[in-house]
Amino acid sequence: MNALARKQRDATIDEILIAVRDLLRSCPAYNCDLPAGPARTIDYERGRLRIEYAAYARLVDRRPRSIAPMSLDVWFARRKVLAIRWDADRKRKIATFERGEWICKLRN
């Protein structure tokens, strides 16, 4: 992938992340222990769209609080169309990204 295509992809993903954040705000978060440590997870499902988000967590006042993103997976029509992983330094790695109808569904 050349630099221009990467820049365009990253701009699209930045817009997608804003839409995902807005959707997930209304969803309950769950605490879990993962091999990487404590985490908070959020699941969202509507029609053919499914989102799974996990964040690194830390105990604050004896309650887990999200401190940094860990992973985001998006499925559309049972096909994984986006997978992002973040390391402890918050650098993201895009493992899967397919453009398609799901982006419009996500924004609506």
N, C-alpha and C positions, 0 to 999 in steps of 0.2 A: 504494500500500500504506500503510495507516495505521500508527501507531506501535505499537499492540498486535500487529498481524499481523507487523510487522518484528521485534519482540522475540521472538515465538514462533518465527519462522523462524530467527533467529540462535541461539536456544537449541537448536533441533533440529540446526542445522549444527555447533554446538560439540560436541554428542554424537557426530555423524557423524565429526568430525575426530579425536576420541579413538579411535573404532573403526578408522578408516583408519590412524592412527599405529600402533596395535597390530598390524594386518595387515602393514604395510610393514616393521616391525622385522626380520622374518625374511627379507626380500628383499634381494638384492645391489643395491648402488648403482653407477651408472656415471658416469664423468666425460665431460663434453662441453663444447664451446665454442659458446655461443649469441650472438646479436647483443648481448645485454645483458651478456655477459661469461661467465666460467667458471661451470659449473653441475654439479650432481650430480642424476641422475635415477634414479627407481625405477619399474619397471613390475610390475604384479600382474595376474594373470588366473586366474579360477576359475569354470568354468561360464559363466553369462551375465554375470558381473560382471567388469569391467575397470577398472583404476585406473592413471593416469599422474600421477606427482608430480615436480616439479622444484624445486630450491632453488638460490639464489645461493650461490656458493662462493668461497673464498679459499684461497690456498696457505698451508699451515701445515706447517713442516718439509718443504717441497717436495712436499707432498701436498694435493690439494684437499679442503677440509672444508666441509660445509654450514654456512652462517651465518644464512640467513633463507629462509623459504618464498617461492617464486616463483609456482607454479601447481599446481592440482590439478584433474584431469578424471576423472569417473567415468561409465562407460557401463554400461547394463544392457540386455541383449537388443539390443545394437547401437544403442541410443539414448542420446545424452548426457543424463544426468539431473542432473549437478552440474558446474559449472565455477566455480572460484574463482581470482582473480588477486590477488597481493599486490604492493604497490609497495615501493620501497626503504625506506620508513618502517614497513613491516609492516602497513599498512592494507589490509584485504581488500575486494575488490569481488566480489560474487556475480553472475556473468554468467548462470548457468543454475541453477535449482533446481526439480526436480519431485519431489513426494512420491510414494511408491509402495512396491511390494513389495521393491525393491532395498534399502531401509533395513533391513528385517528380515534380508535375506540378508547384508548387511554385518556386522551384529551377531552373526550365528551362525557 
